[in-house]
Amino acid sequence: IPEDLKEYGLRIIKEFEIQERFFHIEFFRTKEGKLIALEANLRPPGGFSMDMFNFSRDTDLYLAYARLVNGEKLEIDERNPKCCMYIGIKEDDKIKHKHSIEEAIEKYQDLIIYQGPIASIFAAAIGKYCIILRADEKETLTEAARFIMKRETL
């Protein structure tokens, strides 16, 4: 996490006195490198975010939260997490991918932790089909994403 992002995030957490709850803060970084806070939400992030957090540590954050609010001590697993990546596939008459979903699934089956269609109400924002990958290294996921997202020249 870049130091300035960490500093801003921690300042917001302190200002809003956020404790013992799910939250997420959204920032944009300008072309000049300046951070702009878009919003702070006192709820879990949407989409597959919580699933990806769980996949990255082989855990259940909802269960951990239930235990926390029940007065139990929060146990944090300090082992190194896996890297997770969401790939939303959009395709229409302006976007065509070089490789089919089936090719991507076959080539990266060892990395895929979830894959499936997206409900039409969300498809415009996050893609009509999703593939969630998990690996030890970010570079492995980046290579897979380049293959999966490679587009045909129209």
C-alpha positions in Angstrom: 0.0 0.0 0.0 1.5 3.3 -1.0 2.5 5.4 2.1 0.3 8.4 1.3 -2.8 6.1 0.8 -2.1 4.3 4.1 -1.7 7.7 5.9 -5.0 9.1 4.4 -6.9 5.9 5.1 -5.7 5.7 8.7 -6.6 9.4 9.2 -10.1 8.8 7.9 -10.6 5.8 10.2 -9.5 7.8 13.2 -11.7 10.8 12.3 -14.8 8.7 11.9 -13.8 6.6 14.9 -14.3 3.4 12.9 -14.0 0.3 15.1 -15.2 -3.3 15.0 -17.1 -3.1 11.8 -16.7 -3.6 8.1 -15.9 -0.5 6.1 -14.2 0.5 2.9 -12.8 3.8 1.6 -12.6 4.7 -2.1 -9.9 7.0 -3.5 -8.9 8.2 -6.9 -5.4 9.2 -7.8 -5.1 12.2 -10.2 -2.6 12.3 -13.1 -0.5 14.5 -10.9 -0.4 11.8 -8.2 -2.7 13.5 -5.7 -5.2 11.4 -3.8 -8.9 12.3 -3.7 -11.2 10.5 -1.3 -14.4 9.6 -3.1 -16.4 8.0 -0.3 -16.2 6.1 3.0 -18.7 3.3 3.4 -19.5 1.7 6.8 -20.3 -1.6 5.2 -18.4 -4.4 3.4 -17.3 -3.6 -0.1 -19.6 -4.9 -2.9 -19.3 -7.5 -5.7 -16.9 -10.3 -5.0 -14.6 -8.3 -2.7 -15.4 -10.2 0.5 -15.2 -13.5 -1.3 -11.7 -12.5 -2.6 -10.6 -11.5 0.9 -11.8 -15.0 2.1 -10.1 -16.7 -0.8 -6.8 -14.9 -0.2 -6.5 -16.3 3.4 -8.7 -19.4 3.3 -10.9 -17.8 6.0 -14.4 -16.6 6.7 -14.5 -13.0 7.6 -18.2 -13.0 8.4 -17.6 -15.7 11.0 -14.6 -13.8 12.4 -16.8 -10.6 12.6 -19.6 -12.6 14.3 -17.1 -13.8 16.9 -15.8 -10.3 17.4 -19.2 -8.7 18.1 -19.9 -11.7 20.4 -17.0 -10.6 22.6 -14.5 -13.1 21.5 -10.9 -12.1 20.7 -10.2 -11.5 17.1 -7.5 -14.0 15.9 -5.5 -12.7 12.9 -3.7 -15.3 10.8 -0.3 -13.8 10.1 0.7 -16.2 7.3 1.3 -14.7 3.9 -1.9 -14.4 2.0 -2.4 -15.4 -1.6 -3.0 -12.8 -4.3 -6.5 -12.7 -5.8 -7.7 -11.0 -9.0 -11.1 -10.4 -10.4 -11.4 -10.4 -14.2 -14.7 -9.2 -15.5 -15.2 -10.1 -19.2 -17.2 -7.6 -21.3 -17.9 -8.4 -24.9 -20.1 -6.7 -27.4 -19.9 -5.4 -31.0 -17.0 -3.0 -30.0 -15.1 -5.5 -27.7 -13.9 -8.9 -28.9 -11.4 -11.0 -27.0 -8.7 -12.9 -28.7 -9.2 -16.0 -26.5 -12.5 -17.5 -25.5 -13.7 -18.0 -21.9 -13.2 -21.8 -22.5 -9.6 -21.3 -23.6 -8.9 -19.1 -20.5 -10.5 -21.6 -18.2 -8.5 -24.5 -19.7 -5.2 -22.6 -19.7 -5.5 -21.2 -16.1 -7.6 -23.9 -14.4 -5.0 -24.3 -11.6 -5.4 -20.6 -10.7 -9.2 -20.3 -11.0 -11.0 -20.3 -7.7 -14.3 -19.2 -9.0 -15.9 -18.5 -12.4 -19.3 -17.9 -13.8 -21.8 -15.6 -15.4 -22.8 -12.3 -13.7 -26.4 -11.2 -13.2 -27.4 -8.9 -16.0 -28.2 -6.0 -13.6 -24.4 -5.8 -12.7 -22.9 -6.9 -16.0 -22.5 -3.4 -17.5 -20.4 -2.4 -14.5 -18.4 -5.6 -13.8 -18.6 -7.7 -16.9 -21.0 -10.4 -18.1 -18.7 -13.2 -16.9 -16.2 -13.3 -14.1 -13.1 -15.3 -13.4 -11.4 -15.0 -10.0 -7.8 -16.2 -9.9 -5.6 -16.9 -6.9 -1.8 -17.4 -6.8 1.2 -16.9 -4.6 2.6 -14.0 -6.7 0.9 -11.0 -8.3 2.9 -11.5 -11.5 1.4 -14.9 -12.2 -2.1 -13.3 -12.0 -1.0 -10.3 -14.2 0.2 -12.7 -16.9 -3.0 -14.6 -16.8 -5.1 -11.4 -17.0 -3.1 -10.2 -20.0 -4.0 -13.5 -21.8 -7.6 -13.5 -20.8 -8.3 -9.8 -21.5 -6.3 -9.6 -24.8 -8.6 -8.1 -27.4 -8.9 -8.5 -31.1 -8.2 -5.5 -33.2 -11.5 -4.4 -34.7 
